[in-house]
Amino acid sequence: MITAKARAVDGPDQSFRAAEIKRRDLDTHDILIEIKYAGICHSDIHTAHGEWGEVNYPLVPGHEIAGIVADVGSEVTKYKVGDRVGVGCMVDSCGECVNCRKGEEQYCLQGNIPTYAGVDKYGEPTQGGYSTHIVVTEGFVVRIPDNIDLDAAAPLLCAGITTYSPLRRWEAAPGKKVAVVGMGGLGHMAVQIAHAMGAEVTVLSQSLKKKDDGLQLGADSYYATSDPETFKKLAGTFDLIINTVSASLNMDAYFSLLTLDGTLVNVGAPGEPLSLNVMSLIGHRRSFAGSMIGGIRETQEMLDFCAEHNIAPKIEVISADQIDEAYKRVLASDVKYRFVIDTSTM
């Protein structure tokens, strides 16, 4: 077994502590990754706080992982020692169901194996990227292009693919009007990606305090949703709305912003059910959809797209001792726009 330094939490109301965890010995198709950086995702906070169901503590979160290949199994063909690689929100799947065969492993019918808070095929709990090393089968590792810095690459493995996938699936492109709800970790990536795809991009945020950032990242316009005039002015405007907010919203108000055949896609995951009036959809043949990360093939496509278009998240690099403070700041929306842990400080 391989010993890794980590930061773990022992309960929903506990602080993070230094820990040592065991990583399995390499199987034939496994890769040992020396983690250099790990992003902090809002999902980490939901899970660490026990808000998404029962958690098997102690827990090591982290599914935005960037690092260097340190060792490979005897039958690994895709990577070699020294390669720059990443790991996202899942580390395995059944590989046999119709969705896996389509390259949509995130929708594995048997349930994909999450990078943390799951159970792997060996029956062991999975522990994430707030650590110095991780062992992952090569099929769930992606290559980080040379022109993306490793610290900036980490958030792409969740925030990047979570927004890229629906923008590609619902065809953000020249001639399309796309709105992004929320200007946070996910939203600021959606703006950049939609802009690079050629769409006309509007940010819908509670206030205008991040307007300059939104316009700088590629938004064509920026509106405050706290202003009732926004919903009157923009009624029937958008072909696609990407909702990145993990909170309960007045969904009918946002549906009113869609054009005929427009779609609102939820990528934010609020902890409580949403309500809607189905007439808001029926009236203009509108659609309400959900989307969750992307498959491995699409994640690699996203990384290559970001490299080609010089897209990167805006990050604040922190030490492992600052994780608890970072969680509080995320909940207070006090980050522009993603915390990334320097794992050398573990």
C-alpha beads as a LAMMPS data file, in Angstrom:
LAMMPS data file: protein, C-alpha beads

346 atoms
345 bonds

1 atom types
1 bond types

-500.0 500.0 xlo xhi
-500.0 500.0 ylo yhi
-500.0 500.0 zlo zhi

Masses

1 110.0

Atoms # bond

1 1 1 0.000 0.000 0.000
2 1 1 1.081 3.567 -0.710
3 1 1 0.840 6.149 2.076
4 1 1 -0.272 9.673 1.172
5 1 1 -0.557 12.799 3.244
6 1 1 -4.056 14.272 3.212
7 1 1 -6.567 16.565 4.858
8 1 1 -9.636 14.799 6.217
9 1 1 -12.833 15.782 7.981
10 1 1 -14.482 13.567 10.616
11 1 1 -18.038 14.895 10.595
12 1 1 -20.377 17.519 9.156
13 1 1 -19.447 20.098 11.792
14 1 1 -15.763 19.261 12.090
15 1 1 -12.675 21.099 10.905
16 1 1 -10.142 19.570 8.555
17 1 1 -7.160 17.808 10.100
18 1 1 -3.883 16.406 8.826
19 1 1 -4.138 12.711 8.039
20 1 1 -2.394 9.832 6.341
21 1 1 -4.376 7.628 3.967
22 1 1 -3.565 4.438 2.117
23 1 1 -3.636 4.205 -1.659
24 1 1 -3.791 0.736 -3.234
25 1 1 -0.798 -0.893 -4.873
26 1 1 -0.850 -0.482 -8.636
27 1 1 -2.950 -2.928 -10.605
28 1 1 -1.901 -3.594 -14.197
29 1 1 -3.832 -0.628 -15.646
30 1 1 -3.399 1.753 -12.699
31 1 1 -1.551 5.048 -12.558
32 1 1 -0.009 6.615 -9.467
33 1 1 -0.378 10.371 -9.640
34 1 1 1.570 12.819 -7.516
35 1 1 -1.069 15.481 -6.969
36 1 1 0.197 19.027 -7.326
37 1 1 -3.055 20.976 -7.029
38 1 1 -6.647 20.257 -6.005
39 1 1 -9.548 22.622 -6.578
40 1 1 -12.259 23.269 -3.991
41 1 1 -15.702 22.680 -5.477
42 1 1 -19.021 23.573 -3.853
43 1 1 -19.807 19.855 -4.098
44 1 1 -16.946 19.226 -1.671
45 1 1 -18.644 21.471 0.847
46 1 1 -22.087 19.923 0.404
47 1 1 -20.605 16.460 0.886
48 1 1 -18.287 17.329 3.787
49 1 1 -21.250 18.928 5.566
50 1 1 -23.436 15.869 5.001
51 1 1 -25.978 17.840 2.963
52 1 1 -26.301 15.308 0.136
53 1 1 -26.910 12.199 2.210
54 1 1 -25.050 9.921 4.570
55 1 1 -21.253 10.179 4.483
56 1 1 -18.736 7.556 5.552
57 1 1 -16.299 9.673 7.580
58 1 1 -13.409 10.346 7.749
59 1 1 -13.685 11.983 4.347
60 1 1 -10.992 13.370 2.043
61 1 1 -12.815 15.475 -0.592
62 1 1 -11.486 16.805 -3.875
63 1 1 -12.381 15.945 -7.475
64 1 1 -10.478 18.655 -9.324
65 1 1 -7.058 17.036 -9.433
66 1 1 -3.957 18.030 -11.428
67 1 1 -0.601 16.349 -11.092
68 1 1 2.236 14.319 -12.535
69 1 1 2.390 10.599 -13.276
70 1 1 4.715 9.044 -10.681
71 1 1 4.374 5.358 -11.624
72 1 1 2.347 3.136 -13.951
73 1 1 1.043 -0.429 -13.930
74 1 1 2.584 -3.092 -16.141
75 1 1 -0.061 -2.827 -18.885
76 1 1 -0.570 0.947 -18.981
77 1 1 -0.251 2.288 -22.534
78 1 1 -1.744 5.795 -22.452
79 1 1 0.623 7.489 -20.010
80 1 1 4.192 7.407 -18.796
81 1 1 6.057 8.706 -15.776
82 1 1 6.336 12.488 -15.928
83 1 1 3.153 13.128 -17.915
84 1 1 0.894 15.993 -16.834
85 1 1 -2.509 14.529 -16.006
86 1 1 -5.808 15.214 -14.329
87 1 1 -8.619 13.378 -12.566
88 1 1 -12.168 14.674 -12.275
89 1 1 -15.342 13.627 -10.510
90 1 1 -15.179 9.877 -11.163
91 1 1 -12.511 7.204 -11.072
92 1 1 -14.296 4.193 -12.599
93 1 1 -17.559 2.813 -13.970
94 1 1 -18.927 -0.545 -15.091
95 1 1 -17.598 0.003 -18.622
96 1 1 -20.238 -2.325 -20.048
97 1 1 -23.634 -0.599 -19.977
98 1 1 -24.995 1.287 -22.977
99 1 1 -24.036 4.668 -21.509
100 1 1 -20.463 3.640 -20.734
101 1 1 -20.068 2.207 -24.230
102 1 1 -21.191 5.573 -25.613
103 1 1 -18.452 7.344 -23.646
104 1 1 -20.972 8.747 -21.163
105 1 1 -19.476 7.110 -18.097
106 1 1 -20.887 9.811 -15.854
107 1 1 -24.317 8.284 -16.509
108 1 1 -23.236 4.679 -15.912
109 1 1 -26.365 2.599 -15.308
110 1 1 -24.597 0.783 -12.483
111 1 1 -23.499 4.119 -11.027
112 1 1 -20.060 5.592 -11.665
113 1 1 -17.517 5.415 -8.858
114 1 1 -16.996 8.960 -7.551
115 1 1 -13.511 10.221 -6.781
116 1 1 -14.468 10.542 -3.120
117 1 1 -17.344 9.438 -0.876
118 1 1 -17.821 6.295 -2.936
119 1 1 -16.747 2.650 -2.863
120 1 1 -14.336 1.317 -5.470
121 1 1 -14.387 -2.074 -7.196
122 1 1 -12.123 -3.439 -4.476
123 1 1 -14.720 -2.583 -1.826
124 1 1 -12.685 0.266 -0.365
125 1 1 -13.953 3.830 0.232
126 1 1 -12.698 6.352 -2.305
127 1 1 -10.797 9.360 -1.027
128 1 1 -10.184 12.455 -3.103
129 1 1 -7.646 15.009 -4.102
130 1 1 -6.965 16.848 -0.851
131 1 1 -3.922 14.586 -0.678
132 1 1 -0.465 14.141 -2.115
133 1 1 -1.092 10.998 -4.197
134 1 1 -3.924 9.059 -5.802
135 1 1 -4.154 5.788 -7.748
136 1 1 -6.586 5.726 -10.682
137 1 1 -7.167 3.317 -13.551
138 1 1 -5.754 4.823 -16.759
139 1 1 -9.143 5.002 -18.495
140 1 1 -10.270 7.691 -16.059
141 1 1 -7.193 9.884 -16.344
142 1 1 -6.963 12.787 -18.801
143 1 1 -3.960 14.563 -20.278
144 1 1 -3.412 18.214 -19.386
145 1 1 -2.148 20.253 -22.367
146 1 1 1.261 21.830 -21.916
147 1 1 -0.013 25.400 -22.203
148 1 1 -2.394 25.088 -19.236
149 1 1 -0.706 25.619 -15.866
150 1 1 -1.391 22.783 -13.435
151 1 1 -2.907 25.047 -10.777
152 1 1 -5.328 26.505 -13.326
153 1 1 -6.033 23.078 -14.819
154 1 1 -7.436 21.634 -11.600
155 1 1 -10.829 23.438 -11.627
156 1 1 -11.352 22.501 -15.270
157 1 1 -11.828 18.888 -14.154
158 1 1 -15.191 19.787 -12.602
159 1 1 -16.159 23.424 -13.195
160 1 1 -14.832 23.324 -16.739
161 1 1 -16.468 20.108 -17.900
162 1 1 -19.712 20.760 -15.985
163 1 1 -20.295 23.862 -18.090
164 1 1 -18.653 22.716 -21.335
165 1 1 -20.819 19.596 -21.622
166 1 1 -24.256 21.309 -21.757
167 1 1 -22.931 24.150 -23.906
168 1 1 -21.737 21.577 -26.438
169 1 1 -24.816 19.353 -26.078
170 1 1 -27.273 22.231 -26.640
171 1 1 -25.079 23.740 -29.356
172 1 1 -23.897 27.113 -28.150
173 1 1 -22.606 28.639 -31.379
174 1 1 -22.639 31.781 -33.520
175 1 1 -26.182 33.065 -33.824
176 1 1 -27.238 31.598 -30.460
177 1 1 -28.072 33.713 -27.424
178 1 1 -26.863 32.117 -24.190
179 1 1 -27.506 33.305 -20.633
180 1 1 -25.431 32.186 -17.661
181 1 1 -27.154 32.376 -14.285
182 1 1 -24.589 33.013 -11.545
183 1 1 -21.090 34.433 -11.789
184 1 1 -19.201 32.053 -9.520
185 1 1 -16.864 29.108 -9.986
186 1 1 -19.084 27.469 -12.605
187 1 1 -20.514 30.643 -14.079
188 1 1 -17.221 32.316 -14.869
189 1 1 -16.183 29.188 -16.790
190 1 1 -19.496 29.033 -18.674
191 1 1 -19.055 32.631 -19.808
192 1 1 -15.601 31.972 -21.228
193 1 1 -16.542 28.724 -22.934
194 1 1 -19.798 30.011 -24.455
195 1 1 -17.962 33.082 -25.738
196 1 1 -15.253 30.916 -27.314
197 1 1 -17.962 28.822 -28.996
198 1 1 -19.182 31.994 -30.682
199 1 1 -22.443 32.551 -28.825
200 1 1 -23.777 35.910 -27.656
201 1 1 -23.398 35.693 -23.874
202 1 1 -25.373 37.390 -21.109
203 1 1 -24.717 37.019 -17.390
204 1 1 -27.679 37.026 -15.011
205 1 1 -26.437 37.682 -11.482
206 1 1 -28.055 38.952 -8.294
207 1 1 -26.143 42.203 -8.489
208 1 1 -23.796 44.063 -10.807
209 1 1 -20.762 43.855 -8.520
210 1 1 -19.005 41.357 -10.803
211 1 1 -20.054 43.037 -14.032
212 1 1 -16.566 44.182 -15.008
213 1 1 -15.241 40.655 -14.541
214 1 1 -18.051 39.161 -16.602
215 1 1 -17.492 41.534 -19.499
216 1 1 -13.750 40.979 -19.353
217 1 1 -14.249 37.204 -19.535
218 1 1 -16.360 37.478 -22.675
219 1 1 -19.929 38.376 -21.710
220 1 1 -21.691 40.734 -24.116
221 1 1 -24.108 41.987 -21.458
222 1 1 -24.721 41.682 -17.725
223 1 1 -27.963 42.114 -15.786
224 1 1 -28.983 42.086 -12.128
225 1 1 -31.752 39.597 -11.375
226 1 1 -32.650 41.590 -8.244
227 1 1 -34.061 44.216 -10.623
228 1 1 -37.590 43.198 -11.757
229 1 1 -37.075 45.170 -14.976
230 1 1 -34.478 42.596 -16.037
231 1 1 -37.123 39.910 -16.502
232 1 1 -39.402 42.290 -18.420
233 1 1 -36.642 43.522 -20.712
234 1 1 -35.218 40.079 -21.500
235 1 1 -38.471 38.122 -21.829
236 1 1 -38.317 35.606 -24.693
237 1 1 -34.660 36.354 -25.457
238 1 1 -32.476 33.289 -24.943
239 1 1 -32.003 30.068 -26.859
240 1 1 -30.160 28.508 -23.924
241 1 1 -29.827 29.312 -20.239
242 1 1 -27.189 27.583 -18.106
243 1 1 -28.165 27.803 -14.439
244 1 1 -25.063 27.368 -12.286
245 1 1 -26.687 28.381 -8.997
246 1 1 -27.029 25.794 -6.208
247 1 1 -30.013 27.528 -4.641
248 1 1 -33.768 27.659 -5.003
249 1 1 -34.856 30.160 -7.668
250 1 1 -38.147 31.316 -9.127
251 1 1 -37.859 28.943 -12.084
252 1 1 -40.929 30.304 -13.865
253 1 1 -39.327 33.743 -14.010
254 1 1 -36.246 32.269 -15.691
255 1 1 -38.310 30.146 -18.087
256 1 1 -39.941 33.376 -19.242
257 1 1 -36.578 34.471 -20.596
258 1 1 -36.430 31.577 -23.062
259 1 1 -37.400 31.951 -26.685
260 1 1 -39.576 29.465 -28.585
261 1 1 -37.929 26.009 -28.231
262 1 1 -35.407 27.423 -25.750
263 1 1 -33.869 25.262 -23.027
264 1 1 -32.856 25.969 -19.444
265 1 1 -30.218 23.532 -18.203
266 1 1 -29.526 23.132 -14.493
267 1 1 -25.937 22.310 -13.584
268 1 1 -26.158 23.757 -10.079
269 1 1 -27.492 21.231 -7.566
270 1 1 -29.600 22.861 -4.847
271 1 1 -30.145 20.924 -1.659
272 1 1 -33.926 21.323 -1.800
273 1 1 -36.500 20.494 -4.515
274 1 1 -37.378 23.129 -7.097
275 1 1 -40.969 23.979 -8.011
276 1 1 -42.345 25.150 -11.327
277 1 1 -45.561 25.805 -13.212
278 1 1 -45.566 23.488 -16.207
279 1 1 -47.456 26.138 -18.191
280 1 1 -44.212 28.121 -18.215
281 1 1 -42.819 25.363 -20.441
282 1 1 -45.888 24.423 -22.459
283 1 1 -46.610 27.980 -23.572
284 1 1 -43.559 28.300 -25.826
285 1 1 -42.446 24.677 -26.203
286 1 1 -39.624 25.333 -23.769
287 1 1 -37.506 22.641 -22.126
288 1 1 -36.046 22.188 -18.655
289 1 1 -33.033 19.896 -18.494
290 1 1 -30.207 18.821 -16.252
291 1 1 -26.586 17.993 -16.974
292 1 1 -23.814 16.406 -14.919
293 1 1 -20.108 16.721 -15.776
294 1 1 -19.070 14.819 -18.921
295 1 1 -17.533 11.532 -19.960
296 1 1 -13.786 11.003 -20.139
297 1 1 -13.650 11.562 -23.904
298 1 1 -15.571 14.829 -23.603
299 1 1 -13.435 15.937 -20.648
300 1 1 -10.323 15.543 -22.777
301 1 1 -12.072 17.445 -25.568
302 1 1 -12.837 20.232 -23.100
303 1 1 -9.220 20.471 -21.965
304 1 1 -7.998 20.651 -25.547
305 1 1 -10.653 23.297 -26.334
306 1 1 -9.559 25.403 -23.365
307 1 1 -5.931 25.083 -24.410
308 1 1 -6.759 26.142 -27.974
309 1 1 -8.761 29.169 -26.840
310 1 1 -6.568 30.173 -23.869
311 1 1 -9.394 29.595 -21.389
312 1 1 -8.513 29.219 -17.720
313 1 1 -10.307 29.713 -14.411
314 1 1 -9.520 32.646 -12.175
315 1 1 -8.006 31.067 -9.077
316 1 1 -6.693 31.778 -5.611
317 1 1 -4.040 29.282 -4.518
318 1 1 -4.129 28.394 -0.813
319 1 1 -2.302 26.121 1.603
320 1 1 -3.859 23.046 3.183
321 1 1 -4.158 24.937 6.471
322 1 1 -6.597 27.361 4.819
323 1 1 -9.250 24.832 3.713
324 1 1 -11.702 25.618 6.527
325 1 1 -11.392 29.339 5.882
326 1 1 -11.842 28.748 2.155
327 1 1 -15.071 26.809 2.770
328 1 1 -16.461 29.727 4.768
329 1 1 -15.486 32.162 2.031
330 1 1 -17.102 30.034 -0.691
331 1 1 -20.347 30.003 1.276
332 1 1 -20.094 33.786 1.591
333 1 1 -19.388 34.130 -2.172
334 1 1 -16.041 35.644 -1.249
335 1 1 -13.820 34.113 -3.909
336 1 1 -12.888 35.064 -7.457
337 1 1 -13.499 32.431 -8.575
338 1 1 -12.001 29.117 -7.441
339 1 1 -9.807 28.104 -4.542
340 1 1 -7.010 25.708 -5.426
341 1 1 -4.998 23.858 -2.782
342 1 1 -1.235 23.591 -3.200
343 1 1 -0.860 19.979 -2.094
344 1 1 2.839 20.420 -1.326
345 1 1 1.561 22.058 1.901
346 1 1 -0.138 18.867 3.103

Bonds

1 1 1 2
2 1 2 3
3 1 3 4
4 1 4 5
5 1 5 6
6 1 6 7
7 1 7 8
8 1 8 9
9 1 9 10
10 1 10 11
11 1 11 12
12 1 12 13
13 1 13 14
14 1 14 15
15 1 15 16
16 1 16 17
17 1 17 18
18 1 18 19
19 1 19 20
20 1 20 21
21 1 21 22
22 1 22 23
23 1 23 24
24 1 24 25
25 1 25 26
26 1 26 27
27 1 27 28
28 1 28 29
29 1 29 30
30 1 30 31
31 1 31 32
32 1 32 33
33 1 33 34
34 1 34 35
35 1 35 36
36 1 36 37
37 1 37 38
38 1 38 39
39 1 39 40
40 1 40 41
41 1 41 42
42 1 42 43
43 1 43 44
44 1 44 45
45 1 45 46
46 1 46 47
47 1 47 48
48 1 48 49
49 1 49 50
50 1 50 51
51 1 51 52
52 1 52 53
53 1 53 54
54 1 54 55
55 1 55 56
56 1 56 57
57 1 57 58
58 1 58 59
59 1 59 60
60 1 60 61
61 1 61 62
62 1 62 63
63 1 63 64
64 1 64 65
65 1 65 66
66 1 66 67
67 1 67 68
68 1 68 69
69 1 69 70
70 1 70 71
71 1 71 72
72 1 72 73
73 1 73 74
74 1 74 75
75 1 75 76
76 1 76 77
77 1 77 78
78 1 78 79
79 1 79 80
80 1 80 81
81 1 81 82
82 1 82 83
83 1 83 84
84 1 84 85
85 1 85 86
86 1 86 87
87 1 87 88
88 1 88 89
89 1 89 90
90 1 90 91
91 1 91 92
92 1 92 93
93 1 93 94
94 1 94 95
95 1 95 96
96 1 96 97
97 1 97 98
98 1 98 99
99 1 99 100
100 1 100 101
101 1 101 102
102 1 102 103
103 1 103 104
104 1 104 105
105 1 105 106
106 1 106 107
107 1 107 108
108 1 108 109
109 1 109 110
110 1 110 111
111 1 111 112
112 1 112 113
113 1 113 114
114 1 114 115
115 1 115 116
116 1 116 117
117 1 117 118
118 1 118 119
119 1 119 120
120 1 120 121
121 1 121 122
122 1 122 123
123 1 123 124
124 1 124 125
125 1 125 126
126 1 126 127
127 1 127 128
128 1 128 129
129 1 129 130
130 1 130 131
131 1 131 132
132 1 132 133
133 1 133 134
134 1 134 135
135 1 135 136
136 1 136 137
137 1 137 138
138 1 138 139
139 1 139 140
140 1 140 141
141 1 141 142
142 1 142 143
143 1 143 144
144 1 144 145
145 1 145 146
146 1 146 147
147 1 147 148
148 1 148 149
149 1 149 150
150 1 150 151
151 1 151 152
152 1 152 153
153 1 153 154
154 1 154 155
155 1 155 156
156 1 156 157
157 1 157 158
158 1 158 159
159 1 159 160
160 1 160 161
161 1 161 162
162 1 162 163
163 1 163 164
164 1 164 165
165 1 165 166
166 1 166 167
167 1 167 168
168 1 168 169
169 1 169 170
170 1 170 171
171 1 171 172
172 1 172 173
173 1 173 174
174 1 174 175
175 1 175 176
176 1 176 177
177 1 177 178
178 1 178 179
179 1 179 180
180 1 180 181
181 1 181 182
182 1 182 183
183 1 183 184
184 1 184 185
185 1 185 186
186 1 186 187
187 1 187 188
188 1 188 189
189 1 189 190
190 1 190 191
191 1 191 192
192 1 192 193
193 1 193 194
194 1 194 195
195 1 195 196
196 1 196 197
197 1 197 198
198 1 198 199
199 1 199 200
200 1 200 201
201 1 201 202
202 1 202 203
203 1 203 204
204 1 204 205
205 1 205 206
206 1 206 207
207 1 207 208
208 1 208 209
209 1 209 210
210 1 210 211
211 1 211 212
212 1 212 213
213 1 213 214
214 1 214 215
215 1 215 216
216 1 216 217
217 1 217 218
218 1 218 219
219 1 219 220
220 1 220 221
221 1 221 222
222 1 222 223
223 1 223 224
224 1 224 225
225 1 225 226
226 1 226 227
227 1 227 228
228 1 228 229
229 1 229 230
230 1 230 231
231 1 231 232
232 1 232 233
233 1 233 234
234 1 234 235
235 1 235 236
236 1 236 237
237 1 237 238
238 1 238 239
239 1 239 240
240 1 240 241
241 1 241 242
242 1 242 243
243 1 243 244
244 1 244 245
245 1 245 246
246 1 246 247
247 1 247 248
248 1 248 249
249 1 249 250
250 1 250 251
251 1 251 252
252 1 252 253
253 1 253 254
254 1 254 255
255 1 255 256
256 1 256 257
257 1 257 258
258 1 258 259
259 1 259 260
260 1 260 261
261 1 261 262
262 1 262 263
263 1 263 264
264 1 264 265
265 1 265 266
266 1 266 267
267 1 267 268
268 1 268 269
269 1 269 270
270 1 270 271
271 1 271 272
272 1 272 273
273 1 273 274
274 1 274 275
275 1 275 276
276 1 276 277
277 1 277 278
278 1 278 279
279 1 279 280
280 1 280 281
281 1 281 282
282 1 282 283
283 1 283 284
284 1 284 285
285 1 285 286
286 1 286 287
287 1 287 288
288 1 288 289
289 1 289 290
290 1 290 291
291 1 291 292
292 1 292 293
293 1 293 294
294 1 294 295
295 1 295 296
296 1 296 297
297 1 297 298
298 1 298 299
299 1 299 300
300 1 300 301
301 1 301 302
302 1 302 303
303 1 303 304
304 1 304 305
305 1 305 306
306 1 306 307
307 1 307 308
308 1 308 309
309 1 309 310
310 1 310 311
311 1 311 312
312 1 312 313
313 1 313 314
314 1 314 315
315 1 315 316
316 1 316 317
317 1 317 318
318 1 318 319
319 1 319 320
320 1 320 321
321 1 321 322
322 1 322 323
323 1 323 324
324 1 324 325
325 1 325 326
326 1 326 327
327 1 327 328
328 1 328 329
329 1 329 330
330 1 330 331
331 1 331 332
332 1 332 333
333 1 333 334
334 1 334 335
335 1 335 336
336 1 336 337
337 1 337 338
338 1 338 339
339 1 339 340
340 1 340 341
341 1 341 342
342 1 342 343
343 1 343 344
344 1 344 345
345 1 345 346
